[in-house]
Amino acid sequence: MEVRESSIKSLLDSTEDYIKTSVELLKLKAVDKAADKVSIIISRATAVFGFLMFLILGSIALGLWLGSVLGKNWAGFLIVAGIYAVIGVMFFLTHNWFRKMIGNAIVKQAFKD
């Protein structure tokens, strides 16, 4: 009878250790995934910020250059604004395609192992 009780106690101890280890493993996996996602967000946000700065400063430079070529600064900036208007209309007309593409990319990233 005592052997049986010690076997049950040993089994319960092993089960308890297994559960504690499994919970710890789940915590570590969650931290790993969270760190991976945060690092991706930060690196992409930095890249987007750099690209936006390039775009803004490049637009100003293009507007000034076109203005000096045309002799009127306002005309250069108007042309740059027109370019952005055309790009905006193109995005507006294709926004469903972009929305699906971005949604699929987010889902793939979320379920990536």
N, C-alpha and C positions, 0 to 999 in steps of 0.2 A: 504494500500500500504506500509506503514511504517512497519507493522508487517511482511509483506512478505520480505522486505529488511533486517530486523533484523534476520529473520529466515535463509535467505541465508547467511548473514554474519556469523551467528553462525555456520552454516553448513561448511562454508569455514574455519573458525577458527578450528573447530573440525577436519576437514580433514587435515589441516596443522599440527596440533598437532599429529595426527595419523601418518602422513608421517615422521615427525621428530622422533617420538618414534620408528617407524619401522626401520629407518636408524640407529638409535642408537643401537637398538637390533641387527641388522646385524653386526655392527662394533664390538659389544661385543662378538658375536658368532665367528666372524673371529679371534679376539684376543685369545679367549679361544681355538679354534682349533689350531692356530699357536703355542700357549704356550704348548699345549699337544704334538704336533708333535716335537717341539724343545726339550722338556724334554725327550721324547722317544729316540730321536737321541743321545742326550748327555749321557743318562744312558746306552744305548747299546754300544756307542763308548767307554765308560769307561770299560764296561764289556769285550769288544773285546780287548782293550788294556791290561787289566789284564790277559786275557787268552793268548794273544800273548807273554807277558813277561814270563808267566809260561811255555809256549811251548819252547821259546828260551832257558831259563835257564835250563829247564828239558832236552832239547836236549844236551846242553853242558855237563850237569852232566852225562847223559847216555853215551855220547861219551867218557868222561873221565873214567867212571867206566868200560865200555867195553874195553877201551884201557888198563886199569890196569889189567883186567882179562886176556886179550890176550897178554899182555907184550909189545904192540906197540900202542901208542896213535892214530896214523893215521888209524889203523885198526878199532878202536872203532868209530871214526868219519866217516869212510867209511861205516860201517854198518848202522849208523844213517842216513847217506845220502841215502843209499839204501832203507831204510824204507820209507823215504820221497819220493823217486822216485816211489816206488810201490803205495803209496797213491796218488801221482800226476797222474800216469797212470790211476788209478781207477777213479779219478775225471774227467780226460779227456774223458774217455769212457762213463761217465754218466753225462756229462755237460748239455745236453739238459734237463734231468730230474731235475737237480738242478736249471737251469734257469727258468723252468716253476714253480717250487716250490717257488722260491724267488719272481718271478713276481706275482704269486697269493697272496703271503703274503703281498707284497707292495700294491696291489690293494685293498685287504681286509682292510688294515690299513688306506688307503687313504679315503675309503668310509664308515668307521666306524663312527657311530654317537656318 
